[in-house]
């Protein structure tokens, strides 16, 4: 518990750092752009991996849960502002984005990168947030329009994409970690 509190404290303290804010803003812009351009890895006609989550995961890895919470909220709200085609703004999905930042920060910040750590973070987000909490938000938002069939499809999709997304996350995290260390730490 002490280690978790230390992660939040260190992360919150880094929010005042100009470099942290600049790099976070770039990742937020990248996330919004990826979602706006609908860039995805198409596996089958009905199954695709959205890559926007990678930007928020990188913020969590580099700067911790406090900064990743801010990035998640910013990405969600800015994403809706530039592309409100999905419907009216609903704050529940912003809460999910904030909590996803917490998860990425807790699993990746100041930790040794491994497939199992990436998988654990992805599993937590898929089960607790995407399937669990987002189902509640969709039920509130859509009412009777959200059916059991929609829930089953969500479970199927999240579980099927779990390993490919964790692997993609690991590859990107190792690349970003190396680039970040080369660009900022070894100067």
C-alpha positions as CSV (number, residue, x, y, z in Angstrom):
1,X,0.0,0.0,0.0
2,X,2.9,2.3,0.8
3,X,4.4,1.7,-2.7
4,X,1.1,2.7,-4.3
5,X,0.8,5.8,-2.2
6,X,4.3,6.7,-3.2
7,X,3.5,6.3,-6.9
8,X,0.6,8.7,-6.6
9,X,2.6,11.2,-4.6
10,X,5.6,11.1,-7.0
11,X,3.3,11.3,-10.0
12,X,1.3,14.2,-8.5
13,X,4.6,16.1,-7.8
14,X,5.7,15.7,-11.4
15,X,2.7,17.5,-12.8
16,X,4.5,20.8,-12.1
17,X,7.3,19.8,-14.4
18,X,7.2,21.5,-17.8
19,X,8.6,18.4,-19.6
20,X,5.9,16.2,-18.0
21,X,3.1,18.5,-19.2
22,X,4.6,18.9,-22.7
23,X,5.1,15.2,-23.2
24,X,1.7,14.4,-21.7
25,X,0.0,17.0,-24.0
26,X,1.7,15.3,-27.0
27,X,0.3,11.9,-26.0
28,X,-3.2,13.4,-25.4
29,X,-3.0,15.0,-28.8
30,X,-1.8,11.6,-30.3
31,X,-4.7,9.8,-28.6
32,X,-7.3,12.2,-29.8
33,X,-5.8,12.2,-33.4
34,X,-5.7,8.4,-33.5
35,X,-9.3,8.2,-32.4
36,X,-10.4,11.0,-34.7
37,X,-8.7,9.4,-37.7
38,X,-10.2,6.0,-36.7
39,X,-6.8,4.4,-36.9
40,X,-7.1,0.8,-35.9
41,X,-5.5,-2.6,-36.5
42,X,-8.2,-4.6,-38.4
43,X,-8.0,-8.3,-37.5
44,X,-11.3,-9.3,-39.1
45,X,-14.2,-7.3,-40.5
46,X,-15.8,-7.2,-37.1
47,X,-12.8,-7.3,-34.8
48,X,-10.2,-4.5,-34.6
49,X,-7.7,-3.1,-32.1
50,X,-8.0,0.6,-31.4
51,X,-4.6,2.0,-30.7
52,X,-5.6,5.1,-28.8
53,X,-5.2,3.3,-25.4
54,X,-1.5,3.1,-26.1
55,X,-1.0,6.9,-25.7
56,X,-2.6,6.9,-22.2
57,X,-0.8,3.8,-21.2
58,X,2.5,5.5,-22.1
59,X,1.6,8.5,-19.9
60,X,0.9,6.1,-17.1
61,X,4.2,4.3,-17.6
62,X,6.3,7.5,-17.9
63,X,4.6,9.8,-15.3
64,X,2.4,7.7,-13.1
65,X,-1.2,7.4,-12.1
66,X,-1.9,11.1,-11.1
67,X,-0.7,12.4,-14.5
68,X,-2.4,9.6,-16.4
69,X,-5.7,10.4,-14.7
70,X,-5.4,13.9,-16.0
71,X,-4.4,12.7,-19.5
72,X,-7.4,10.2,-19.5
73,X,-9.9,12.9,-18.7
74,X,-8.3,15.3,-21.2
75,X,-8.3,12.7,-24.0
76,X,-11.9,11.8,-23.4
77,X,-13.2,15.4,-23.2
78,X,-11.1,16.7,-26.1
79,X,-11.9,13.6,-28.2
80,X,-15.6,14.3,-27.8
81,X,-15.1,18.0,-28.5
82,X,-13.4,17.4,-31.8
83,X,-15.7,14.6,-32.8
84,X,-19.1,14.7,-31.1
85,X,-20.6,12.4,-33.7
86,X,-21.0,9.6,-31.2
87,X,-23.7,11.4,-29.4
88,X,-24.1,13.7,-26.4
89,X,-21.3,14.0,-23.9
90,X,-21.6,11.5,-21.0
91,X,-19.4,12.0,-18.0
92,X,-19.4,8.3,-17.1
93,X,-17.1,7.5,-19.9
94,X,-14.7,10.3,-18.7
95,X,-14.7,8.5,-15.3
96,X,-13.7,5.3,-17.0
97,X,-10.9,7.1,-18.9
98,X,-9.7,8.6,-15.6
99,X,-9.7,5.2,-13.9
100,X,-7.9,3.6,-16.9
101,X,-5.1,6.2,-16.3
102,X,-4.9,5.0,-12.7
103,X,-4.6,1.4,-13.8
104,X,-1.9,2.1,-16.3
105,X,0.0,4.2,-13.8
106,X,-0.3,1.6,-11.1
107,X,0.8,-1.3,-13.3
108,X,3.5,0.4,-15.4
109,X,5.0,3.4,-13.5
110,X,8.4,2.6,-12.1
111,X,8.1,-1.1,-12.8
112,X,10.1,-3.5,-14.9
113,X,8.3,-3.9,-18.2
114,X,7.1,-7.4,-18.9
115,X,4.4,-9.1,-20.9
116,X,2.7,-10.3,-17.7
117,X,2.6,-6.8,-16.3
118,X,1.1,-5.4,-19.5
119,X,-1.4,-8.3,-19.6
120,X,-2.4,-7.7,-16.0
121,X,-3.0,-4.0,-16.7
122,X,-4.9,-4.8,-19.9
123,X,-7.0,-7.5,-18.1
124,X,-7.9,-5.1,-15.3
125,X,-9.1,-2.5,-17.8
126,X,-10.9,-5.0,-20.0
127,X,-12.8,-6.8,-17.2
128,X,-13.4,-4.0,-14.6
129,X,-13.6,-0.9,-16.8
130,X,-14.6,-2.0,-20.3
131,X,-16.9,-4.8,-19.5
132,X,-18.0,-3.8,-16.0
133,X,-18.2,-0.1,-15.6
134,X,-18.8,0.8,-19.2
135,X,-21.8,-1.6,-19.2
136,X,-23.3,0.3,-16.4
137,X,-22.6,3.6,-18.3
138,X,-24.2,2.2,-21.5
139,X,-27.2,1.0,-19.5
140,X,-27.6,4.5,-18.0
141,X,-27.0,6.2,-21.4
142,X,-28.9,4.0,-23.7
143,X,-31.5,2.6,-21.3
144,X,-33.4,-0.3,-22.7
145,X,-31.4,0.0,-26.0
146,X,-28.4,-1.7,-24.3
147,X,-29.1,-5.4,-24.4
148,X,-27.6,-8.6,-23.0
149,X,-26.4,-9.3,-26.6
150,X,-24.4,-6.1,-26.5
151,X,-22.8,-7.2,-23.2
152,X,-22.0,-10.6,-24.5
153,X,-20.3,-9.0,-27.6
154,X,-18.3,-6.7,-25.3
155,X,-17.1,-9.6,-23.2
156,X,-16.2,-11.6,-26.3
157,X,-14.3,-8.7,-27.9
158,X,-12.4,-7.7,-24.8
159,X,-11.3,-11.3,-24.0
160,X,-10.4,-12.1,-27.6
161,X,-8.2,-8.9,-27.9
162,X,-6.6,-9.3,-24.5
163,X,-3.3,-11.0,-25.6
164,X,-2.8,-9.0,-28.9
165,X,-3.4,-5.7,-27.1
166,X,-1.0,-6.7,-24.3
167,X,1.7,-7.7,-26.8
168,X,1.2,-4.4,-28.7
169,X,1.4,-2.5,-25.4
170,X,4.7,-4.2,-24.5
171,X,6.3,-3.5,-27.8
172,X,5.2,0.2,-27.7
173,X,6.1,0.6,-24.1
174,X,9.7,-0.8,-24.6
175,X,10.1,1.5,-27.6
176,X,8.8,4.6,-25.8
177,X,10.8,3.8,-22.7
178,X,14.0,3.6,-24.7
179,X,13.3,6.8,-26.7
180,X,12.3,8.7,-23.6
181,X,15.5,7.6,-21.7
182,X,17.7,8.5,-24.7
183,X,16.0,11.9,-25.2
184,X,15.7,13.1,-21.7
185,X,17.6,11.1,-19.1
186,X,21.0,10.7,-20.7
187,X,21.6,14.4,-21.3
